[in-house]
Amino acid sequence: PEIKILQNGQEIRTVRGTNKPGVNRVWWDLRHDSPARPKLRTLPPGKSWVTFGKDSTRTLLVWDIDINQGLLGPRVTPGTFTARVDLDDGNLTQSIEILKDPNSAGTLADIAAQEKFSLELRAAQNQAVQLIDDLEKKRAKMGRLLPQVSDKKLKPALEKLDEAATQISAQLYDIHLTGAREDAFRNPIKLYSRLGALASDIGANGVDFPPTNQQREVFGVLQEQLAKAQREYDAFVKDAMPGVSKALRRKDKEWALE
């Protein structure tokens, strides 16, 4: 079954449980939905031995233990919530009251500030994941087309387009990742993992306190980097890709990149 967690009538989390005969227990960890996870569809440069899963994707693994907590959803501020189970003939609801730790020095306002900041971080993480996913789909198709294109003008144009997409991807994640633990030591982490590290820093270590000035400043820097990557991607889709895609379509309708 699915248990929907609502706050002020708005769904903030869906918790999925088992569907076995008898009593089924579902746990809610008092967090919002987790940020999205990207799926890679391309191989690291020069590493053709890396494999894909059955769905032709591979996971963007983050080995650094300081980042993993940032892949969890933001913690909610203490208050009243509703758990709802939707049934064929209606729904069942149960009110949940989350209390503040009486031993914590942080105020409810402090916790609310942390939650607000963490939700902004999650939105940035999701934006980065959307960019990665969109680029991976386009790069994967270009990778499949390159061996098939022999036109002396079109092939260099497609290679240039693929390189431009790869350069944007390289700002978002370490394109040399293979899935091995040693990846964590080979190259610096990129924007996706840096956002995760910041989310982990406040979500795992922030206790009941608001974000620090330093955390806000770092987030501002990362937001600027994300905005730059978004602008470059938008220009890539609007200006660079259509001409090549049109030329590819003239060769074969299945070759269009859109």
Residue pairs with C-beta under 8 A, 6 or more apart in sequence:
1 16
1 17
1 19
1 24
1 26
1 85
2 14
2 15
2 16
2 17
2 85
2 86
3 14
3 15
3 16
3 17
3 26
3 28
3 83
3 84
3 85
4 11
4 13
4 14
4 15
4 83
4 84
4 85
4 86
5 11
5 12
5 13
5 14
5 15
5 28
5 81
5 82
5 83
5 84
5 96
6 12
6 81
6 82
6 83
6 84
7 76
7 79
7 80
7 81
7 82
12 32
12 33
12 76
12 81
13 28
13 31
13 32
13 33
13 73
14 33
15 26
15 27
15 28
16 26
17 24
17 25
17 26
18 24
28 83
29 72
29 73
30 75
30 76
30 98
31 72
31 73
31 74
31 75
31 76
32 73
32 74
32 75
32 76
32 118
32 119
32 122
33 73
34 71
34 72
34 73
35 70
35 71
35 73
35 122
35 125
35 126
35 129
35 196
35 199
36 125
36 126
36 129
36 130
37 59
37 60
37 71
37 129
38 60
38 128
38 129
38 132
38 133
38 136
38 173
38 192
39 55
39 57
39 58
39 59
39 60
39 133
39 136
40 57
40 58
40 59
40 60
40 132
40 136
40 177
41 52
41 56
41 57
41 58
41 136
41 137
41 139
41 140
42 136
42 139
42 140
42 143
42 169
42 175
43 50
43 143
44 50
44 175
44 176
44 177
44 178
45 166
45 175
45 176
47 176
47 178
50 58
50 178
50 179
51 58
52 58
53 59
58 179
59 179
60 132
60 173
60 177
60 192
61 177
61 179
61 183
62 68
62 71
62 193
62 196
63 181
63 183
63 184
64 184
64 189
64 193
64 197
66 197
66 200
66 201
67 189
67 193
67 196
67 197
67 200
68 196
68 200
69 199
69 200
69 203
69 204
70 121
70 125
70 195
70 196
70 197
70 198
70 199
70 200
70 201
70 203
70 204
71 196
71 199
71 200
72 203
73 122
74 114
74 115
74 118
74 119
74 121
74 122
74 199
74 203
75 111
75 114
75 115
75 118
75 203
76 98
76 115
77 108
77 111
77 112
77 115
78 98
78 99
78 100
78 108
78 111
79 97
79 98
80 95
80 96
80 97
80 98
81 95
81 96
81 97
81 98
82 93
82 94
82 95
82 96
83 93
83 94
83 96
84 91
84 92
84 93
84 94
85 91
85 92
85 93
100 108
100 111
100 208
101 208
104 207
104 208
105 208
105 209
106 207
106 208
106 209
106 210
107 208
109 210
110 208
110 209
110 210
111 208
113 210
113 211
114 202
114 206
114 208
114 209
114 210
114 211
117 202
117 210
117 211
117 215
117 216
117 219
118 199
118 202
118 203
120 219
121 195
121 198
121 199
121 202
121 219
122 199
124 195
124 219
124 222
124 223
124 226
125 192
125 195
125 196
125 199
127 226
127 230
128 172
128 191
128 192
128 195
128 226
128 229
129 192
131 168
131 172
131 229
131 230
131 233
132 169
132 172
132 173
132 192
134 233
135 165
135 168
135 169
135 172
135 233
136 169
138 165
138 241
138 257
139 162
139 165
139 166
139 169
141 257
142 158
142 161
142 162
142 165
142 257
143 162
145 158
145 248
145 255
146 155
146 158
146 159
146 162
148 255
149 155
149 158
149 248
149 251
149 255
151 251
154 244
154 247
154 248
154 251
157 243
157 244
157 247
158 244
158 248
161 240
161 241
161 244
164 236
164 240
165 236
166 175
168 229
168 232
168 233
168 236
169 175
170 190
171 190
171 191
171 225
171 228
171 229
171 232
172 190
172 191
172 192
172 229
173 190
173 191
173 192
173 193
174 183
174 187
174 188
174 189
174 190
174 193
176 183
176 186
176 187
177 183
189 197
191 222
191 225
191 226
191 229
194 222
195 222
195 226
198 215
198 218
198 219
198 222
201 215
202 211
202 215
211 219
241 257
241 258
244 257
245 256
245 257
245 258
246 256
248 255
248 256
248 257
249 255
249 256
